[in-house]
Amino acid sequence: MNPRSDSPDCGVCAGDVPPLIGQILTGTGLTLDQAARRLAAGEQLPDLTPLQRRMVEEYAERV
């Protein structure tokens, strides 16, 4: 028996929206690059999930 079969949310994105679709941070209207530039400039970012925040911080370190 599949241990996850009793959960209605089993699969990619079944319960949560993905943090990133293409280059757009879901729910923000910003691309990953735009958010990273704002972060680097010390500007206010929209509400990000913890995962989105980590993605933006890691991206900002690379560029």
C-alpha positions as CSV (number, residue, x, y, z in Angstrom):
1,M,0.0,0.0,0.0
2,N,1.2,3.5,-0.9
3,P,1.6,5.4,2.4
4,R,0.7,8.7,0.6
5,S,-2.5,7.3,-1.0
6,D,-4.6,8.3,2.0
7,S,-3.6,12.0,1.5
8,P,-5.7,14.0,-0.9
9,D,-2.6,16.2,-1.5
10,C,-0.1,13.9,-3.0
11,G,1.9,15.2,-5.9
12,V,3.9,18.2,-7.0
13,C,1.9,21.3,-6.2
14,A,-1.1,19.4,-5.0
15,G,-1.4,21.3,-1.7
16,D,0.7,24.4,-2.3
17,V,1.4,26.6,-5.2
18,P,4.9,26.4,-6.6
19,P,7.3,29.1,-5.4
20,L,8.4,29.9,-8.9
21,I,6.7,29.6,-12.3
22,G,9.3,30.1,-15.0
23,Q,11.2,33.1,-13.7
24,I,8.2,34.7,-11.8
25,L,7.9,34.4,-8.1
26,T,4.4,33.2,-7.6
27,G,2.1,35.8,-6.1
28,T,4.6,38.6,-6.3
29,G,4.6,39.8,-9.9
30,L,8.4,39.9,-9.7
31,T,11.0,37.9,-11.5
32,L,13.7,36.2,-9.5
33,D,16.1,38.7,-10.9
34,Q,14.0,41.7,-10.0
35,A,13.5,40.5,-6.5
36,A,17.2,39.8,-6.1
37,R,18.1,43.3,-7.3
38,R,15.6,44.9,-4.9
39,L,17.1,42.8,-2.1
40,A,20.6,43.9,-3.0
41,A,19.5,47.6,-3.1
42,G,17.9,47.3,0.3
43,E,14.4,47.9,-1.1
44,Q,11.2,46.4,0.4
45,L,10.2,43.1,-1.0
46,P,6.6,41.8,-1.2
47,D,5.6,39.0,1.2
48,L,7.6,36.0,0.3
49,T,7.4,32.5,1.5
50,P,10.5,31.2,3.4
51,L,11.4,29.1,0.3
52,Q,11.0,32.1,-2.0
53,R,13.1,34.3,0.3
54,R,15.9,31.7,0.3
55,M,15.7,31.4,-3.5
56,V,16.0,35.2,-3.8
57,E,18.9,35.4,-1.4
58,E,20.8,32.6,-3.1
59,Y,20.2,34.1,-6.5
60,A,21.4,37.5,-5.3
61,E,24.6,36.0,-4.1
62,R,25.3,34.5,-7.5
63,V,24.8,37.7,-9.5
